[in-house]
Each structure stands twice: as structure tokens, then as C-alpha cells.
Amino acid sequence: MKDVILTINAGSSSVKFSVFEIAEGQLTQLALGLIDGIGAKATFTAKKSSGEKTEFVLDQSHHAVDHKIALTAVLDWIEKEESGTNVVGVGHRVVHGGPVYSEPLLIDAENIRILQTFEPLAPLHEPYNLAGIEAAMEAFPKAAQVACFDTAFHRQHPYLADTFALPRKYYDEGVRRYGFHGLSYEYIHRILRHEEPVLARGKVIVAHLGNGASLCAINAGKSVASTMGFTALDGLPMGTRCGQLDPGVVLYLMAEKKMSAAEITDLLYKNSGLKGMSGISNDMRELEASSEQSAKDAIAYFVRRARREIGGLCAMLGGLDCIVLTGGIGENAVNVRQAILQDMEWIGIHVDAEANARRERIISEKGSPVVALVLKTDEERMIAAHTSEMLGLKEPLVPAVS
């Protein structure tokens, strides 16, 4: 009988999952999958580490597919395709831990009630994360359920790093800079600690650049500043999200354009960023392939904001030893990486254009005062590691990545 950990990332219309075997203190990924189209025509897709793929449309002749039905489908697939396994823990990505939770949490009914109070802080994510937890508790009643928070890595920030220039009562009520993508940042730090221990003890900026994008300043393994704030809208422009925005724009949209809160939410979360600026796509690959000026402008704005934030975080750190690029754009968009890091010698980054073009792990010149790395992130493995630790196992050694 193999002990396995299941990781769940539940959204409004999808559930992503991964299956990891625990053996001799190591985590081995056995499969990953996706249930997409929850609430509509839902499809189940899973791929084993061997490459074998399963895909089918979920039966919704009696009921529309919800999170409960989706997790039941995952259970059925595991029992059929990974026979002889015992799901000992289920790790959940939960976007918001509020001001309360700074580390993973073993879930019980009382904790769920507390987490529900954070739904107004992340209304587009938290309710569905919790729906996934409740469905998993029913589908896997004997497994430990562990919440892993995207905000937790940033919770040791000092007051000045988290506050807004508002009356103090709002900070006390929870209106503060939380930061997100914490699971990705924590994973990258563990990789550095394993592969580059000297750099891991220094001043590091990690750029998580994907459809969601942010940067984090890490000093001696601790997050000291993040570009994301109260919500996942702040900081860099993203695939469909606006990034940094003068709050007066929101007041203008309300007063002059008579837009409702729902309409503004839809604009800022779903129709801004690269998609809104280009009028073409939220996908950086499509924008790079386009000859349209609007696509070029969207990319240039993304690069400009990233460079500006790197400078600001470097100031917060008081210097820089290492910069890591990760996420879909950070790992794959060679030209965007080059544009972000070029002419950064003033803070010690000497990018090696040829190494970058060859997609090497180290893309800074030999002898560069600041080491520039490209590392693949793995939030699912980070969740699995946290879950195994909550079960009493020692921290699994994260594998080397390139």
C-alpha cells in the first residue's frame, strides 16, 4: 500500500490536482490533472508520470458538476488508476489566510468558519478554495486536510511594509498589504537553500511572472516586501489584471461612468492588463508573435513596470545578491527576460544575452555582482511538502531544477 498526498487548487470553474507518493522522506509526483468547466460542461483530464493520459466528459445528466462531484471523480480515478494507494493527506491552495495564519493549517470545522470570514478579502478565490476543502473532506474523510496559504510567506512583514496611509483602524480591521504567490516564493527559496545556500542567505528578488505576476524581496530567507497588496490586483500588470492603479481612477469610473462595483471588478480583474492594453490576448506568446503596435505597447509596459519594481525592491533590501525569474513568462519568454534585465548594471546585474538565449539556468555574466537565475517553480510540490510536514514527516528535500 502506497501512502500518497493529493494537492487541490480549487477555483470557480476548475479543480487542479496532483498526486504525490511519500517514500523514504521524498515526494514523487505520480500524476496531475484538471477538472475544467465546473457548472457547465465539465471535462476531466489526468496525466500520469509515465505519460499515460485520461480524458472524458463528466456525467451531468442528473446534476450539474460542482466541486463535490469533481472531487468524487478524482477519488474514483485514483482508486482505478493508482490502485493500492492510501490518500493520507490532502493539501489545499488557499489564497488568503488573512492577518491570522502565517503557516499551513490542519483544517477542522472551526477553522473553516474562521477562513470564511476572509472571503470578502478574496471574493473571487476564497469561496471556491473553501468549497474544494469541504468537498475533499467528504470525498477523503480519513485524510488530513491541510490549508496552505498564498499569503503566509509574507506575514512576518513589519508594520510599515504592510500598512496603507489610512487611519490606523483600517489596518487593525485587516486592510493591509498581504502579498500573494507565497507558495511559489517559498518553493524557490527552498531550491536556493538546497542549490545555492550562500545566495539563499543573502538579498534576493524573485520575479514570479505569469498570467498572475508579482515580485518579492527576500532577505535571509524572509519576505520583506511584495509588489502585491490588499488584493492580487496590485503591482505588475498581469494577463487580465491591471496592476498598480491610482485609486482615483476607480472613483472616476463610479462617479462619471456610473459603473457598479461588479462592473469595475470585471474590468480590473478580467479585462485589463496585457489583454486590455493589447486588445488581442492575455497570453505573452501571442503578443510576442503579433505585429500590432498595441501588442508591442503592452509588452513594453509590462517590462517597464517590472524594471521599476525591481529598483524599488532593491532599495528596500539595501542591495541585491541574486534575482530569480520564474513563472510561465519568467521561465520561457527569453526576449522579455532580456528586456527586463538589460541596462541594470547600476544595481549589479550584468545579463549574459547569449546564456539567456540558450535558456541556461544562470543568465548573468560570470563575475556579475548579482547572480541572475531562471528556476522553475512548483507550487503543487510546495503544498505537498507542507502537507507531509503537517503529518509529522521531515521536510522533503526538493529536487534540483533547471
Secondary structure by P-SEA (a helix, b strand, c coil): cbbbbbbbbcccccccbbbbbbcccbbbbcccccccccccbbbbbbbccccbbbbbbcccccccccaaaaaaaaaaaaaaccccccccbbbbbcccccccccccccccaaaaaaaaaacccccccaaaaaaaaaaaaaacccbbbbbbbcccccccccccccccccccccccccccccccaaaaaaaaaaaaaaccaaaaacbbbbbbcccccbbbbbccccccccccccccccccccccccccccaaaaaaaaccccccaaaaaaaacccccccccccccccaaaaaacccaaaaaaaaaaaaaaaaaaaaaaaaaccccbbbbbccccccaaaaaaaaccccccccccccaaaaaacccccccccccbbbbbbbbbaaaaaaaaaaaaaccccccccccc
